[in-house]
Amino acid sequence: MTPRGVWPNLFVVGVARAGTTSLCHALGQHPDIFMSALKEPYFFSRFQMELEPFPKDEDRYLALFAEGGATRWRGEASTAYFWDEGAPHKIKRSSPDSRIVISLRNPVKRAYSGYWFALEHGLERRSFSDVIESELARKHRDGSEPPGHVAAGHYIEGLERYLELFRDVHILFFEELVADPPTAISDLYRFLDVRPPAAETLELPRENASRVPRNPTFKWMLQSSPARGLRRAVPASLLSPLGKLARVSRVPEMDPATRRLLEEVFAPEREPLERLLGRPLPW
């Protein structure tokens, strides 16, 4: 058992929709790494959800790592830690020698993936174009950028917070993880100074892939707050076939005009981001 007061020392901090669940799965397969069964505890962030309370007291949080025993690395993956300005400092105070893993993704595609995830889980009902136009209009009107799909694609400030505080930060790209999982995971294992015996044969599941509600009735089943609570009482044997009826696996292509708009929004950050990372972006 992990002694009380021993904190995790490995954090996958984001970004959201950039393969963090697959990274968590890969890390947890290694014998020298223990990952929390609760993938995103959000202990060091302000983030909270009414239907899914997260451990906000120290004892409950540390209990997530109790089964890690004397494992060299004990970790968790909470994407809110990337955008929450206070999270890096809180992690540093509790676990100053932690190693940090950050996965980045083409911000345009990340925004679209985030939109479909929100739509599927009942957090959004508007079209993607309407959402983006609304976020940009609010930024223009208020002079500051509201939280949302556009804001989540601005990576520089989040990266700088971790690079300034932590000595060991590993940054990878979702695109490279998808194109060549063995190499990406082997590099990650080397960052943690553990042998990568399984990386060459590692198969990463495609976690949290966006799915489209098929029709209004099943869309309500997926989206409404009462239905989300009701689904908890439905036997697992029924959820799978219901899910197949409720969703299709393929999302439509992004509207070209919205794609161009987002590309224009993120274009000024390309060169500064490449300078910060010291390498070209794969998108």
N, C-alpha and C positions, 0 to 999 in steps of 0.2 A: 504493500500500500504506500502511496505517496504521502510523506509526512505533511501535516498541516503547515501551511506557510510556504511550501515549495511551489513556485509558480511555473506555468508553461514557459518554454523558452523558444518557441517557434510559432510564428504568426503569418498566415496567408491573409493579407489585408485587402485584397481586391486586384483589379476593379471588378464590379459586378458584371455578369454576362461575358466573362473573359476566361472561362474554364476553371474557375476556382474549385468547383465541386469535383471535377476530374483530378485536379492537382491534389486535393485532400484525399481522394481515394487512392491515388498513386503513392502518396507519402505514407498512408496508413498500412500499405502492404509491406513496407520495409520493417524487418525485425528490430531495428534500432530507433524506430519512430513510432510514437503513440499519438494518434489523433483523437480528439474528443468525439464521442459518438454524436453529440449535438454539434452539427457542423458550424453553426453560426450563433455562438452564445451572446455576442454583442456586449459583453461585460464592460468593456472600456469605452463604449460609445453611449450617446444619448438615445439611440434607437430603441423603440419598444413597440410591441403590437399587443392590442387588447386580447386577441384570441390566442396568442402564443406568448405567454409571459416568459421572459428570459431571466437567468440567474443574475441578480444585481447585488447580492451580498457575497462576501468573500468565501464563506464556508461552502455555499452551494456551488459557487464557481469552481473552487479548487476540487470539489468532489468529482467534477467531470473528468479529472485526470488521475483519480485515485488508483485505477486499475493499471496505470502506466508504470507503476513500481519504480524501478531504477532505470527505466528506459532513458537512453541518452537524450533524445529529443521528445518533448511533449508539446503538442501543438493544437491549434484550432484555426478556423478560417472564417473571419467575419468581414464581409465586404464593406460594412459601414465604417470600419476603421480607416479607410482611405479618405473619405470625404469629411469625416468628423475631425475638426481642427484639434480638439483636445485629446483624441485617442493616442497619438504617438507619445505624447508626454506622459500619459497615464501608464502606458505599457513600459516606457523607459523607467519610471519610478518603481514599478513592481518587479520588472525583469530586465535590468539594464543591459545584460549581455545577450539578449534575444537576437535571433536571426529573423529577418523579414523577407517574405516572398511577395512580389507584386507581378501580376499578369496584366498586360495591356492589350487592347484590341482596337482596330480601326474604329475611331469614335463614331463614324456615321453608322456602321453596321452594329456597333454596340448599342446605339440609341434605338435602332429599329428592333433589335432583339429584346431590349428592355421594354419597349412598347408592347410587343406581343406577349411578353411574360405578364405585364400588368393587365392587359386585356383578358388573358386567360384566367387570371386570379381575381377578377372582379374589381380591379383597382382603376380601370379606365374603360370608357365607353365611346369616346370620340374617335375620329379617324386620326391616323398618324400625322397627316398634314395639318389638321386642326390643332393637334397638341403642340407641334413644333412652332406653328405660327403664333399660337397663344403664348408660349414661353418666350419667344423672341420679342413679341409685342410688349409683354410685361417688362422685359429687360429694358427696352427702349423707353418705356413710360416711366419706370421707377428709377432707372439709372443703376440698378444692381440686378444681378442674375438670380432668378428664383430657382429653388431646387427643382430638378427635373431631368429629362433625358439629355438636353443640351449641356446643362451644367456638369453632368456626370462624365462628359467627354473631355473636359478640360483637366489634363493630367499633371501639368507642371507643378502647381502649388502642392498637390498631394505628394508628389514624388520628392520635392524639396524638403518637405517636413520630415520625411523618413531618412533621406540622405544626410540631412544635417544632424540628426539625433543618433543614428545607428551606424556602427562601423560595417556591419555585414548585412547588405541588402542585395537580394538576387532579383533581377528584373528580366522577365521573359515575355514573349509575344504569343498571344492566342493563335495567331496565324501559323507560327512555327510549331506550336504544340500540336495543332491539328495536322499539319503537313508531315511532321516527323516526330511522333510521340517518343520513340526510344531515345533519340538524341536529346530532346528537351528534358526528359525525365532523368537521363544519365547526368546531364549538366546540373540538374537540381540536386541529385544525390551527391555529386562532387562538391557542390557549394556547402553541403552539410557534413562533408568529410566522412561519408559512409560509402561503403562499397555498393556498386550498382549491379548486383547479380541478376536481377530480374528485368532490368530495363529493356533489354533486347527483345524480350518476349512479352512485354507488358502490353495489355490491351486496355485502353482507357474507354470506359463507358461514356456515351454522350449524355451527360447529365443535364437536366433542366432544359431540354430542347423545347423551343416554343411550339405550341400547338394552337390551332385555330378552332374556336367553337363552331360546330356544324350548323345548328339552327337555333332559333330563339328560345325554344323550350329548354334544350340542353344548355344553352348559353346561360339561362337563369340558374340552372342547377349548378353551374360552375362558378357563377359570379356573385349571387346574392348572399348576404351575410347569414340569413336563416338557413340557406341551403348548405353553406360551408359547415355550420354546426351540425346539421342533420347528417351530413356525409360521414361524420365521425362515428355515427351509430350504425352505418350500413356495413354489413359483413364484407370483408375483403374479397370474398369469392364473387360478389356482385359488382364491386367497384370496377374491376378490370373490364368486363364486357360493357358496362355503362360508359366507361371512359372511351372505349372504341366507338360507341355510337355518338358520343358527345363531341368528339374531336376528329379533325383530320391532321395529318402530320406535316403538311406543307404550307408554309406561309406564302402569300403572294409577293411578287416583286415590289420593291419600293417605288413609289411615284417618282419619276425622273426629276420633276421640278423640285420636289422636296429633297431629293438626294443632292442636287446641285446647290440648293440653298445651304444645306448642312456642310457640304464640302467647302463652300465659301466661308462659313463661320469658323471652321477649324483650320483652314489653310494658313493663317498667320502664325499658328503655333507649331507648324511642322519643323521649321529650322531650329527654333529655340529648344524644342523637345529633342531633336537629334543631337544638338550640342550638349544638352544635359546628360543624355544617355551615352554619348560618345560612339554612336553607331546609327546607320540609316534605319528608317522605319520600313517594315515589310508591307506597307500599304500605300 
